[in-house]
Amino acid sequence: MSGLPIADVAARAYKSVHRQIGEGEYDRKAEHDIQAAAAELAEVAGWALFDAEKQSAARRFNQEALFLAKLSGDRNIELLIIQNMAMQAGWVGRPREELAIARSAIERGRLSPLTEAVFRLREAKGLAGSGQESEAARSFDRARSLIQESDLSSEPSWAWWVTADEIDGNQGFAYQEAGHWKRGIPHLQRAVRQEAGAKVGYRNISTVRLLGCLLGVSAWREAEELAESIVPTIGETASARTLGLLGNTAQRGISFTSAPMGVRDALHRISDALNEDPYAF
């Protein structure tokens, strides 16, 4: 559950670049390259702000990044930014917007298999959040089949993290949000194990969602073991999204009067760790 709190640093770095693009002098021949590099920096800042739960700022930086990507003609970074915007829409409770953004990219066509897979994933999340579960399942399946068709040598460099684990994490998320905890568990377990290839730091979200599903189905022993494994990692976790979700999950579990004392104690330890001085060691 590690990660560096880079949102403010990235945002300040981009603000300096933004000023220089507007005021500075540079060779006209390099303009598109400069715009493309600035778009990438704004994209990094937007993602970091999103993960820091600074959602209004993240939305502004995403829009700025998209503007610069279009100016530069960099289609690959433009697609990454659009996927980030769809992801944010779903996270803040706007599934119809997530669905609309995803379909706008799909309908434009000319997508590589992995790129289409990530937009099918966002389409599936938007459908699930809108109550269209059978359609969502088909989109998740389509995303998986596209991953099987992909060849990394011809994919955008940013698409390295688009794996079956990513699909599982999001499908488990969709099941949890719909209250189908038992159905979500195997997907989230696979996402946490990350056996499909790329190892990513944000599997922590799947770990917390798995804990929520285990609590939901009263799988007390497994929930206690997972909660205990989470406690030592909390002080190393920078993601505000993860910490917020973890706090809500722990509080919900503590409120379960049917939960054994061991489970409740583990969840109390999570809550205590979340309230500790993050700079103490």
C-alpha positions as CSV (number, residue, x, y, z in Angstrom):
1,M,0.0,0.0,0.0
2,S,2.9,2.3,-0.6
3,G,3.1,5.5,-2.6
4,L,4.5,9.0,-2.6
5,P,2.4,12.0,-1.9
6,I,3.3,13.9,-5.1
7,A,0.2,15.8,-5.9
8,D,1.3,19.2,-4.7
9,V,4.8,18.8,-6.2
10,A,3.4,17.8,-9.6
11,A,0.8,20.6,-9.6
12,R,3.4,23.2,-8.8
13,A,5.7,21.9,-11.4
14,Y,3.0,22.1,-14.0
15,K,2.0,25.6,-13.0
16,S,5.6,26.7,-13.7
17,V,5.5,25.0,-17.2
18,H,2.1,26.5,-17.9
19,R,3.5,30.0,-17.3
20,Q,6.5,29.4,-19.5
21,I,4.4,28.0,-22.3
22,G,2.3,31.2,-22.3
23,E,5.1,33.7,-21.8
24,G,8.4,32.0,-22.8
25,E,10.3,32.1,-26.0
26,Y,11.1,28.8,-27.7
27,D,11.7,27.5,-31.2
28,R,8.5,27.2,-33.1
29,K,9.7,23.9,-34.4
30,A,9.7,22.4,-30.9
31,E,6.2,23.7,-30.0
32,H,4.3,20.4,-30.4
33,D,7.0,18.5,-28.5
34,I,6.8,21.1,-25.7
35,Q,3.0,20.9,-25.6
36,A,3.1,17.1,-25.6
37,A,5.5,17.1,-22.6
38,A,3.4,19.6,-20.8
39,A,0.3,17.5,-21.4
40,E,2.1,14.5,-19.8
41,L,3.0,16.6,-16.8
42,A,-0.5,17.9,-16.4
43,E,-1.8,14.3,-16.7
44,V,0.5,13.1,-13.9
45,A,-0.6,16.0,-11.7
46,G,-4.3,15.3,-12.5
47,W,-3.9,11.6,-11.5
48,A,-2.0,12.5,-8.3
49,L,-4.6,15.0,-7.3
50,F,-7.3,12.4,-8.0
51,D,-5.6,9.9,-5.8
52,A,-5.2,12.6,-3.1
53,E,-9.0,13.2,-3.2
54,K,-8.6,16.7,-4.5
55,Q,-11.2,16.0,-7.1
56,S,-12.0,19.6,-8.3
57,A,-8.4,20.3,-8.9
58,A,-7.9,16.9,-10.6
59,R,-10.7,17.7,-13.0
60,R,-9.1,21.1,-13.9
61,F,-5.7,19.5,-14.5
62,N,-7.2,16.7,-16.6
63,Q,-9.0,19.3,-18.8
64,E,-5.8,21.2,-19.1
65,A,-3.9,18.1,-20.0
66,L,-6.5,17.1,-22.6
67,F,-6.3,20.6,-24.2
68,L,-2.5,20.4,-24.5
69,A,-2.6,16.8,-25.9
70,K,-5.0,17.9,-28.6
71,L,-2.9,21.0,-29.4
72,S,0.2,18.8,-29.7
73,G,-1.5,16.1,-31.7
74,D,-0.4,13.4,-29.3
75,R,-3.2,10.9,-29.6
76,N,-1.7,8.3,-27.2
77,I,-1.5,10.7,-24.2
78,E,-4.9,12.1,-25.2
79,L,-6.4,8.6,-24.7
80,L,-4.7,8.1,-21.4
81,I,-6.2,11.4,-20.2
82,I,-9.6,10.5,-21.4
83,Q,-9.5,7.2,-19.5
84,N,-8.4,9.1,-16.4
85,M,-11.4,11.4,-16.8
86,A,-13.7,8.4,-17.1
87,M,-12.2,6.8,-14.1
88,Q,-12.6,9.9,-12.0
89,A,-16.2,10.3,-13.0
90,G,-17.0,6.8,-11.8
91,W,-15.1,7.3,-8.5
92,V,-17.0,10.5,-7.6
93,G,-20.4,8.8,-8.3
94,R,-21.1,9.8,-11.9
95,P,-21.4,6.5,-13.7
96,R,-23.4,7.9,-16.6
97,E,-20.5,10.3,-17.3
98,E,-18.0,7.5,-17.0
99,L,-20.1,5.5,-19.6
100,A,-20.4,8.5,-21.9
101,I,-16.7,9.2,-21.9
102,A,-15.8,5.6,-22.5
103,R,-18.1,5.2,-25.4
104,S,-17.0,8.4,-27.0
105,A,-13.5,7.0,-27.2
106,I,-14.7,3.6,-28.4
107,E,-16.9,5.1,-31.1
108,R,-14.1,7.1,-32.5
109,G,-12.4,3.8,-33.3
110,R,-8.8,3.2,-34.3
111,L,-7.9,1.8,-30.8
112,S,-5.3,-0.8,-30.1
113,P,-6.5,-3.9,-28.2
114,L,-5.2,-2.8,-24.8
115,T,-6.5,0.8,-25.3
116,E,-9.9,-0.5,-26.2
117,A,-9.8,-2.9,-23.3
118,V,-9.4,-0.1,-20.8
119,F,-12.3,1.8,-22.3
120,R,-14.4,-1.4,-22.3
121,L,-13.5,-1.6,-18.6
122,R,-14.7,2.0,-18.0
123,E,-17.8,1.2,-20.1
124,A,-18.5,-1.8,-17.9
125,K,-18.1,0.2,-14.7
126,G,-20.4,2.9,-16.0
127,L,-23.0,0.3,-17.0
128,A,-22.7,-1.4,-13.6
129,G,-23.1,1.9,-11.8
130,S,-26.2,2.6,-13.8
131,G,-27.8,-0.7,-12.9
132,Q,-27.2,-2.4,-16.2
133,E,-25.4,-5.5,-14.8
134,S,-25.8,-7.9,-17.6
135,E,-24.5,-5.4,-20.1
136,A,-21.6,-4.6,-17.7
137,A,-20.7,-8.3,-17.6
138,R,-20.5,-8.4,-21.4
139,S,-18.2,-5.4,-21.5
140,F,-15.9,-6.9,-18.8
141,D,-15.7,-10.1,-20.9
142,R,-14.9,-8.1,-24.0
143,A,-12.1,-6.3,-22.2
144,R,-10.6,-9.6,-21.2
145,S,-10.7,-10.9,-24.7
146,L,-9.0,-7.8,-26.0
147,I,-6.2,-8.3,-23.5
148,Q,-5.6,-11.7,-25.0
149,E,-5.4,-10.2,-28.5
150,S,-2.9,-7.5,-27.5
151,D,0.8,-7.3,-28.4
152,L,2.7,-5.0,-26.0
153,S,5.2,-4.1,-28.7
154,S,2.5,-2.3,-30.6
155,E,0.7,-0.8,-27.6
156,P,1.1,2.7,-26.1
157,S,3.8,2.8,-23.4
158,W,1.3,3.8,-20.8
159,A,-0.9,0.7,-21.3
160,W,1.5,-1.7,-19.4
161,W,-0.8,-1.8,-16.4
162,V,-3.9,-3.0,-18.4
163,T,-4.0,-6.6,-17.4
164,A,-6.6,-9.2,-16.4
165,D,-5.8,-8.2,-12.8
166,E,-7.0,-4.7,-13.6
167,I,-10.2,-6.1,-15.0
168,D,-10.8,-8.3,-12.0
169,G,-10.2,-5.4,-9.6
170,N,-12.8,-3.2,-11.3
171,Q,-15.3,-6.0,-11.7
172,G,-14.9,-6.8,-8.0
173,F,-15.4,-3.2,-7.3
174,A,-18.6,-3.2,-9.4
175,Y,-20.0,-6.2,-7.5
176,Q,-19.2,-4.7,-4.2
177,E,-20.9,-1.5,-5.0
178,A,-24.0,-3.5,-6.1
179,G,-23.9,-5.4,-2.8
180,H,-23.0,-8.7,-4.5
181,W,-20.1,-9.4,-2.1
182,K,-19.8,-13.1,-2.7
183,R,-19.5,-12.6,-6.4
184,G,-16.9,-9.9,-5.9
185,I,-14.5,-11.9,-3.7
186,P,-12.8,-14.1,-6.3
187,H,-12.2,-11.2,-8.6
188,L,-10.7,-9.1,-5.8
189,Q,-8.6,-12.0,-4.6
190,R,-7.1,-12.4,-8.1
191,A,-6.5,-8.6,-8.3
192,V,-4.7,-8.6,-4.9
193,R,-2.5,-11.6,-5.9
194,Q,-1.5,-9.9,-9.2
195,E,-0.6,-13.0,-11.0
196,A,-1.4,-11.7,-14.5
197,G,1.8,-9.7,-15.0
198,A,2.4,-6.1,-14.1
199,K,2.7,-5.3,-10.4
200,V,1.0,-2.0,-9.5
201,G,0.8,-0.1,-6.3
202,Y,-2.9,0.6,-6.5
203,R,-3.8,-3.0,-5.8
204,N,-4.3,-1.6,-2.3
205,I,-7.7,-0.5,-3.4
206,S,-8.6,-4.1,-4.2
207,T,-7.3,-5.2,-0.8
208,V,-9.6,-2.8,1.0
209,R,-12.6,-3.7,-1.2
210,L,-11.9,-7.4,-0.6
211,L,-12.0,-6.7,3.2
212,G,-15.4,-5.0,2.7
213,C,-16.7,-8.0,0.8
214,L,-15.4,-10.5,3.4
215,L,-17.2,-8.5,6.1
216,G,-20.3,-8.4,4.0
217,V,-20.6,-12.2,3.7
218,S,-19.5,-12.7,7.4
219,A,-16.3,-14.5,6.4
220,W,-14.9,-13.6,9.8
221,R,-11.7,-15.6,9.9
222,E,-10.6,-14.4,6.5
223,A,-11.6,-10.8,7.3
224,E,-9.6,-10.8,10.5
225,E,-6.5,-12.2,8.8
226,L,-6.7,-9.6,6.0
227,A,-7.4,-6.7,8.5
228,E,-4.4,-7.7,10.5
229,S,-2.2,-7.8,7.4
230,I,-3.3,-4.3,6.5
231,V,-2.5,-2.6,9.8
232,P,1.3,-2.5,9.4
233,T,1.0,-1.0,5.9
234,I,-1.1,2.0,6.9
235,G,1.7,4.3,7.9
236,E,3.3,3.7,4.4
237,T,0.2,4.5,2.4
238,A,0.0,7.9,0.8
239,S,-3.2,7.4,-1.3
240,A,-6.0,9.4,0.3
241,R,-8.5,7.4,-1.7
242,T,-7.2,4.2,-0.2
243,L,-7.1,5.6,3.3
244,G,-10.6,7.1,3.1
245,L,-12.0,3.8,1.8
246,L,-10.2,1.9,4.5
247,G,-11.5,4.1,7.2
248,N,-15.1,3.8,6.0
249,T,-14.7,0.0,5.7
250,A,-13.3,-0.4,9.2
251,Q,-16.1,1.7,10.7
252,R,-18.8,-0.2,8.9
253,G,-17.3,-3.5,10.1
254,I,-17.0,-2.3,13.7
255,S,-20.7,-1.5,13.6
256,F,-21.5,-5.2,12.9
257,T,-22.7,-6.5,16.2
258,S,-22.5,-10.1,14.9
259,A,-18.8,-9.8,14.2
260,P,-16.5,-11.7,16.6
261,M,-14.3,-9.8,19.0
262,G,-11.2,-10.7,17.1
263,V,-12.5,-9.1,13.9
264,R,-13.7,-6.0,15.7
265,D,-10.3,-5.6,17.5
266,A,-8.5,-5.8,14.2
267,L,-10.7,-3.2,12.7
268,H,-10.2,-1.0,15.7
269,R,-6.5,-1.3,15.2
270,I,-7.0,-0.1,11.6
271,S,-8.9,2.9,12.9
272,D,-6.3,3.7,15.5
273,A,-3.5,3.4,12.9
274,L,-5.4,5.8,10.6
275,N,-5.5,8.3,13.3
276,E,-1.8,8.1,14.2
277,D,0.7,10.9,13.4
278,P,1.7,10.0,9.8
279,Y,5.2,11.4,10.5
280,A,5.9,9.3,13.6
281,F,8.1,6.2,13.4
